Amino acid sequence: MATPSADSQRVFAPGIFRDQVAIITGGGSGIGLATAHELLRLGARVAICGRNAEKLEAARTELEATAAGRPDAVIARPCDIREPAQVEELVRAVIAAWGRADILVNNAGGQFPSPAQHISPNGFLAVIKNNLVGTFHMCREVANQWMIPQQGGRIVNVIANIYRGFPGMVHTGAARAGVENMTMTLAVEWAQFGILVNALAPGIIRSSGTAQYPPQILERGISETPLKRAGTVDEVAASIVFLASPAAQFITGATLRMDGGQSLWGHTWEIP
Ligand SMILES: NC(=O)c1ccc[n+]([C@@H]2O[C@H](COP(=O)([O-])OP(=O)(O)OC[C@H]3O[C@@H](n4cnc5c(N)ncnc54)[C@H](OP(=O)(O)O)[C@@H]3O)[C@@H](O)[C@H]2O)c1
């Protein structure tokens, strides 16, 4: 099946996010960077964070080209989401610069394939801290500093295809299942503040992230995906943007699976 062009996913009206501010964790590469480009094109100001300052600077240059004619539409700031003090500082800096924080995309994350019995206690904890605890720090900080006092906001949590366990990556499966449950809880607790909280569960996406995996893992995943191809980062960005947009204003606590049918069929991982 042919991969669609990025242009074919451009369905939102230009300017739909004008005057809004989005924070995208892990916005220096892959899905986060594609989402940053799309939100900028649609009029938002965008703050990206990650741990690697060099990568963030390269992303900033790209994003500033997309934001041409709008100086001051991009913030790129190092922040490790596992560290509550850094998260607090990031959110404070964005609000100090732009006076608001309407959208939070929790996209930062990382994991490594390994049979469960070979994952060390530290390795397991590292992935849980990154993919679950870091996401909580971000939600809490943005909610307390802006969304709760201002009575509104959108949070989109990027998770993964966890619907038949996550054989081959037990740590991230557990973390993402935690984020999905947290998404439902926050959606209910924060509905009174006008904050909508949703998750997005991508299947196999060709990105800077999956480029790190052995190619056979990707190929096997694609062959076991009903649509018989990997998704693109632009397709994921389009779904994230949908969940942050006015088109989704009666959706909260939901997870959108965008996986070419992978969660319903097939065996992604070879179990050694
Ligand atoms: N690609 C897929 O097939 C797929 C499928 C399902 C889910 N996902 C998830 O989607 C998200 C984006 O994936 P991707 O494919 O675009 O991979 P990626 O390029 O590796 O993106 C992950 C980003 O998160 C940042 N990050 C990691 N740990 C961080 C931390 N502690 N604090 C701040 N930033 C951190 C990384 O930057 P630094 O290293 O500089 O911090 C990187 O920019 C990830 O959470 C991934 O697990 C991807």
Ligand as a Chemical Component Dictionary entry (heavy atoms), coordinates in Angstrom:
data_LIG
# 
_chem_comp.id                   LIG 
_chem_comp.type                 NON-POLYMER 
_chem_comp.pdbx_formal_charge   0 
_chem_comp.three_letter_code    LIG 
# 
loop_
_chem_comp_atom.comp_id 
_chem_comp_atom.atom_id 
_chem_comp_atom.alt_atom_id 
_chem_comp_atom.type_symbol 
_chem_comp_atom.charge 
_chem_comp_atom.model_Cartn_x 
_chem_comp_atom.model_Cartn_y 
_chem_comp_atom.model_Cartn_z 
_chem_comp_atom.pdbx_ordinal 
LIG N1  N1  N 0  7.882  5.458  16.040 1  
LIG C1  C1  C 0  7.023  4.554  16.444 2  
LIG O1  O1  O 0  6.785  3.530  15.773 3  
LIG C2  C2  C 0  6.298  4.725  17.745 4  
LIG C3  C3  C 0  5.228  3.890  18.030 5  
LIG C4  C4  C 0  4.554  4.041  19.237 6  
LIG C5  C5  C 0  4.946  5.017  20.138 7  
LIG N2  N2  N 1  6.013  5.818  19.840 8  
LIG C6  C6  C 0  6.393  6.842  20.809 9  
LIG O2  O2  O 0  6.227  8.106  20.213 10 
LIG C7  C7  C 0  7.157  9.030  20.771 11 
LIG C8  C8  C 0  7.994  9.687  19.690 12 
LIG O3  O3  O 0  8.715  8.678  19.025 13 
LIG P1  P1  P 0  9.647  8.900  17.754 14 
LIG O4  O4  O 0  9.469  7.691  16.927 15 
LIG O5  O5  O -1 9.435  10.243 17.175 16 
LIG O6  O6  O 0  11.099 8.737  18.424 17 
LIG P2  P2  P 0  12.251 9.784  18.819 18 
LIG O7  O7  O 0  12.695 10.552 17.628 19 
LIG O8  O8  O 0  13.247 8.965  19.553 20 
LIG O9  O9  O 0  11.516 10.776 19.803 21 
LIG C9  C9  C 0  11.575 10.732 21.186 22 
LIG C10 C10 C 0  11.921 12.124 21.664 23 
LIG O10 O10 O 0  11.769 12.172 23.077 24 
LIG C11 C11 C 0  12.854 12.891 23.630 25 
LIG N3  N3  N 0  13.055 12.409 24.989 26 
LIG C12 C12 C 0  13.296 11.139 25.404 27 
LIG N4  N4  N 0  13.434 11.099 26.731 28 
LIG C13 C13 C 0  13.258 12.368 27.175 29 
LIG C14 C14 C 0  13.298 12.976 28.460 30 
LIG N5  N5  N 0  13.550 12.271 29.568 31 
LIG N6  N6  N 0  13.077 14.299 28.553 32 
LIG C15 C15 C 0  12.840 15.036 27.464 33 
LIG N7  N7  N 0  12.811 14.524 26.219 34 
LIG C16 C16 C 0  13.016 13.206 26.082 35 
LIG C17 C17 C 0  14.035 12.579 22.700 36 
LIG O11 O11 O 0  15.018 13.615 22.727 37 
LIG P3  P3  P 0  16.341 13.546 23.659 38 
LIG O12 O12 O 0  16.909 12.177 23.471 39 
LIG O13 O13 O 0  17.192 14.646 23.152 40 
LIG O14 O14 O 0  15.859 13.776 25.047 41 
LIG C18 C18 C 0  13.349 12.532 21.355 42 
LIG O15 O15 O 0  13.349 13.808 20.736 43 
LIG C19 C19 C 0  8.010  8.227  21.771 44 
LIG O16 O16 O 0  7.452  8.333  23.049 45 
LIG C20 C20 C 0  7.853  6.817  21.219 46 
LIG O17 O17 O 0  8.161  5.831  22.152 47 
LIG C21 C21 C 0  6.673  5.707  18.666 48 
# 
loop_
_chem_comp_bond.comp_id 
_chem_comp_bond.atom_id_1 
_chem_comp_bond.atom_id_2 
_chem_comp_bond.value_order 
_chem_comp_bond.pdbx_ordinal 
LIG N1  C1  SING 1  
LIG C1  O1  DOUB 2  
LIG C1  C2  SING 3  
LIG C2  C3  SING 4  
LIG C2  C21 DOUB 5  
LIG C3  C4  DOUB 6  
LIG C4  C5  SING 7  
LIG C5  N2  DOUB 8  
LIG N2  C6  SING 9  
LIG N2  C21 SING 10 
LIG C6  O2  SING 11 
LIG C6  C20 SING 12 
LIG O2  C7  SING 13 
LIG C7  C8  SING 14 
LIG C7  C19 SING 15 
LIG C8  O3  SING 16 
LIG O3  P1  SING 17 
LIG P1  O4  DOUB 18 
LIG P1  O5  SING 19 
LIG P1  O6  SING 20 
LIG O6  P2  SING 21 
LIG P2  O7  DOUB 22 
LIG P2  O8  SING 23 
LIG P2  O9  SING 24 
LIG O9  C9  SING 25 
LIG C9  C10 SING 26 
LIG C10 O10 SING 27 
LIG C10 C18 SING 28 
LIG O10 C11 SING 29 
LIG C11 N3  SING 30 
LIG C11 C17 SING 31 
LIG N3  C12 SING 32 
LIG N3  C16 SING 33 
LIG C12 N4  DOUB 34 
LIG N4  C13 SING 35 
LIG C13 C14 SING 36 
LIG C13 C16 DOUB 37 
LIG C14 N5  SING 38 
LIG C14 N6  DOUB 39 
LIG N6  C15 SING 40 
LIG C15 N7  DOUB 41 
LIG N7  C16 SING 42 
LIG C17 O11 SING 43 
LIG C17 C18 SING 44 
LIG O11 P3  SING 45 
LIG P3  O12 DOUB 46 
LIG P3  O13 SING 47 
LIG P3  O14 SING 48 
LIG C18 O15 SING 49 
LIG C19 O16 SING 50 
LIG C19 C20 SING 51 
LIG C20 O17 SING 52 
# 
